[in-house]
Amino acid sequence: MQNNIFQEQAKVVSTKQIADNTFETTLFSPNISGHIKPGQFINILPSNNWSYMMRRPMSVASQNSDCISIIYKVVGVGTRLMKDWSKNQVVDILGPLGNFWTGYNEYEPILIGGGVGIAPIINLKNHLDSLSINCNLIMGSRTKNEHFLDHDPQNDIYMTTDDGSLGIHGTVIDGLRLIYSNNNKQKIFACGPPGMMEAVKFFSDDNNVICDLAIETIMACGFGICQGCTVELNNTDTKKTSYREKY
Ligand SMILES: Cc1cc2nc3c(=O)[nH]c(=O)nc-3n(C[C@H](O)[C@H](O)[C@H](O)COP(=O)(O)OP(=O)(O)OC[C@H]3O[C@@H](n4cnc5c(N)ncnc54)[C@H](O)[C@@H]3O)c2cc1C
């Protein structure tokens, strides 16, 4: 976690549908856009109506000096409200929140995104491009309608689909096997659904590749106070009993 967290009244610039049930909204948010780092997220109040008082966490998918964008799937009441935001509507957001990715300078980064986990991976890809750091990008989905990038192996961009309708037929692990080179220089950065993250972790354990997973468990506050986002650590040391050491 880092210190500078802003509560900002952002303004909706645009919303467009970019894939099946997937939307991209750009927000004018100069404070947060100036401070957020790839991997971090914002916590959004989708409406000022007290019936919808819980914020919804969303990773930032792109940033420039004034604006940020988010990419989201509509799954429930909050995201339904978000997709219908009107242009210039003012939206209350908190950020930057959460951890950010590091260590991409020393390695050959492999970026892996799946499901709603694609947003922070896109932001990291943009960042690496701006630093002229070459990387491989693998995006996984069930079918081609959920993808919004082209399968472009010549530029190290790989789409995978469970049904084979675009790119590599299979999961992101099939894509990973193609580009894994056993040279001890690669590092994986991944964000996606729990099953995908588990598979990436097992691959990295089996092949001794360093792997940095961005976990997106359901949460409320977004900055650690409600402890709703906890993930139990594989910690068998009986002396380590405090909450922080266990989760
Ligand atoms: C740090 C973080 C970053 C995120 N970034 C993105 C993003 O970039 N794009 C995106 O589309 N989504 C992202 N999510 C998930 C997003 O926050 C939820 O999809 C959203 O809150 C759902 O709100 P809702 O009101 O539409 O759905 P609700 O009505 O609250 O829930 C609808 C369904 O979605 C399930 N659900 C809600 N949140 C999650 C979750 N975090 N994981 C798994 N299932 C969930 C609920 O259990 C329920 O079944 C992120 C979550 C976290 C914690």
Ligand as a Chemical Component Dictionary entry (heavy atoms), coordinates in Angstrom:
data_LIG
# 
_chem_comp.id                   LIG 
_chem_comp.type                 NON-POLYMER 
_chem_comp.pdbx_formal_charge   0 
_chem_comp.three_letter_code    LIG 
# 
loop_
_chem_comp_atom.comp_id 
_chem_comp_atom.atom_id 
_chem_comp_atom.alt_atom_id 
_chem_comp_atom.type_symbol 
_chem_comp_atom.charge 
_chem_comp_atom.model_Cartn_x 
_chem_comp_atom.model_Cartn_y 
_chem_comp_atom.model_Cartn_z 
_chem_comp_atom.pdbx_ordinal 
LIG C1  C1  C 0 -8.958  -5.143  -6.626  1  
LIG C2  C2  C 0 -10.071 -5.506  -7.575  2  
LIG C3  C3  C 0 -9.989  -5.084  -8.883  3  
LIG C4  C4  C 0 -11.020 -5.403  -9.784  4  
LIG N1  N1  N 0 -10.917 -4.981  -11.065 5  
LIG C5  C5  C 0 -11.899 -5.277  -11.939 6  
LIG C6  C6  C 0 -11.815 -4.837  -13.293 7  
LIG O1  O1  O 0 -10.832 -4.195  -13.707 8  
LIG N2  N2  N 0 -12.828 -5.142  -14.117 9  
LIG C7  C7  C 0 -13.936 -5.867  -13.689 10 
LIG O2  O2  O 0 -14.838 -6.131  -14.493 11 
LIG N3  N3  N 0 -14.041 -6.300  -12.419 12 
LIG C8  C8  C 0 -13.054 -6.022  -11.541 13 
LIG N4  N4  N 0 -13.162 -6.455  -10.255 14 
LIG C9  C9  C 0 -14.378 -7.172  -9.848  15 
LIG C10 C10 C 0 -15.475 -6.143  -9.617  16 
LIG O3  O3  O 0 -15.152 -5.362  -8.474  17 
LIG C11 C11 C 0 -16.816 -6.827  -9.401  18 
LIG O4  O4  O 0 -17.175 -7.517  -10.571 19 
LIG C12 C12 C 0 -17.869 -5.774  -9.101  20 
LIG O5  O5  O 0 -17.664 -5.254  -7.805  21 
LIG C13 C13 C 0 -19.222 -6.372  -9.194  22 
LIG O6  O6  O 0 -20.138 -5.381  -8.775  23 
LIG P1  P1  P 0 -21.654 -5.534  -9.140  24 
LIG O7  O7  O 0 -22.403 -4.642  -8.214  25 
LIG O8  O8  O 0 -21.900 -5.344  -10.593 26 
LIG O9  O9  O 0 -21.964 -7.045  -8.845  27 
LIG P2  P2  P 0 -22.586 -7.642  -7.503  28 
LIG O10 O10 O 0 -24.072 -7.487  -7.616  29 
LIG O11 O11 O 0 -21.898 -7.128  -6.301  30 
LIG O12 O12 O 0 -22.145 -9.161  -7.707  31 
LIG C14 C14 C 0 -22.535 -9.898  -8.879  32 
LIG C15 C15 C 0 -21.807 -11.228 -8.868  33 
LIG O13 O13 O 0 -20.375 -11.026 -9.019  34 
LIG C16 C16 C 0 -19.673 -11.638 -7.929  35 
LIG N5  N5  N 0 -18.518 -10.809 -7.597  36 
LIG C17 C17 C 0 -18.509 -9.540  -7.164  37 
LIG N6  N6  N 0 -17.235 -9.110  -6.976  38 
LIG C18 C18 C 0 -16.425 -10.140 -7.301  39 
LIG C19 C19 C 0 -15.020 -10.360 -7.287  40 
LIG N7  N7  N 0 -14.138 -9.414  -6.919  41 
LIG N8  N8  N 0 -14.562 -11.577 -7.665  42 
LIG C20 C20 C 0 -15.409 -12.551 -8.028  43 
LIG N9  N9  N 0 -16.742 -12.411 -8.063  44 
LIG C21 C21 C 0 -17.244 -11.244 -7.692  45 
LIG C22 C22 C 0 -20.688 -11.682 -6.811  46 
LIG O14 O14 O 0 -20.379 -12.690 -5.855  47 
LIG C23 C23 C 0 -21.976 -12.004 -7.560  48 
LIG O15 O15 O 0 -22.069 -13.364 -7.867  49 
LIG C24 C24 C 0 -12.150 -6.169  -9.347  50 
LIG C25 C25 C 0 -12.219 -6.587  -8.031  51 
LIG C26 C26 C 0 -11.176 -6.274  -7.148  52 
LIG C27 C27 C 0 -11.269 -6.739  -5.745  53 
# 
loop_
_chem_comp_bond.comp_id 
_chem_comp_bond.atom_id_1 
_chem_comp_bond.atom_id_2 
_chem_comp_bond.value_order 
_chem_comp_bond.pdbx_ordinal 
LIG C1  C2  SING 1  
LIG C2  C3  SING 2  
LIG C2  C26 DOUB 3  
LIG C3  C4  DOUB 4  
LIG C4  N1  SING 5  
LIG C4  C24 SING 6  
LIG N1  C5  DOUB 7  
LIG C5  C6  SING 8  
LIG C5  C8  SING 9  
LIG C6  O1  DOUB 10 
LIG C6  N2  SING 11 
LIG N2  C7  SING 12 
LIG C7  O2  DOUB 13 
LIG C7  N3  SING 14 
LIG N3  C8  DOUB 15 
LIG C8  N4  SING 16 
LIG N4  C9  SING 17 
LIG N4  C24 SING 18 
LIG C9  C10 SING 19 
LIG C10 O3  SING 20 
LIG C10 C11 SING 21 
LIG C11 O4  SING 22 
LIG C11 C12 SING 23 
LIG C12 O5  SING 24 
LIG C12 C13 SING 25 
LIG C13 O6  SING 26 
LIG O6  P1  SING 27 
LIG P1  O7  DOUB 28 
LIG P1  O8  SING 29 
LIG P1  O9  SING 30 
LIG O9  P2  SING 31 
LIG P2  O10 DOUB 32 
LIG P2  O11 SING 33 
LIG P2  O12 SING 34 
LIG O12 C14 SING 35 
LIG C14 C15 SING 36 
LIG C15 O13 SING 37 
LIG C15 C23 SING 38 
LIG O13 C16 SING 39 
LIG C16 N5  SING 40 
LIG C16 C22 SING 41 
LIG N5  C17 SING 42 
LIG N5  C21 SING 43 
LIG C17 N6  DOUB 44 
LIG N6  C18 SING 45 
LIG C18 C19 SING 46 
LIG C18 C21 DOUB 47 
LIG C19 N7  SING 48 
LIG C19 N8  DOUB 49 
LIG N8  C20 SING 50 
LIG C20 N9  DOUB 51 
LIG N9  C21 SING 52 
LIG C22 O14 SING 53 
LIG C22 C23 SING 54 
LIG C23 O15 SING 55 
LIG C24 C25 DOUB 56 
LIG C25 C26 SING 57 
LIG C26 C27 SING 58 
# 
